[in-house]
Amino acid sequence: MSSGAEKFSAMRSAEGKVQHLGYTSTFPLLISVGGRPTYLVSLKDNAGLVKMYAMIDCEDYQQVVTVDKDKGLEYLKSQYVAAMNIVDTDNVEEKDIVVS
């Protein structure tokens, strides 16, 4: 279990980020982004249609990154990685260099 924000606190933080739109959060999934525990939620409109996605930092649930659904989860991840200054080990290339 990860310490930090409770799931419901994370949901409220995501909703607060888009409060002007009136979207509600789905129950969060706990994922790891660059080794950092992160909540992933969908944000739905009054008709129940997914309109946005959000990632919320588990240690500081006030750190919320949202994107429109049309941009997708990969874009959300890239925005979250940049905002949180995470080294994304999924995109690191390893090379052997010989110095003579």
Steps between C-alpha positions, in 0.01 A plus 500: 500500500626847417501778754362838408164619386196290559320394186205729571728797565666436165159487332399832658830658392441397138145635515626824652743548212207504256227630733397763246395212270306308764662163421503213747785259556497123462657286771879527461741236383835491678781484244872565494638773276878500498493317833273764655161388640230682307121489484337489156136606462252579227288812530140472382230751413142493628403249229770259618724550197877508554627846411845517661768293670700599807810380684533590866820467701449263796740685729365848422144466372490870414730419208245424226553485124197478269458462125204476265399143417584559134870550583522154657679334787849510347474879473373517859799295614745727315341809657508344848863391461596855397299667776639273772860501367501121477769317310297275272701179495271359229654741248865482607739350249806309613818507295841347543777748425862398459759766572845432361 
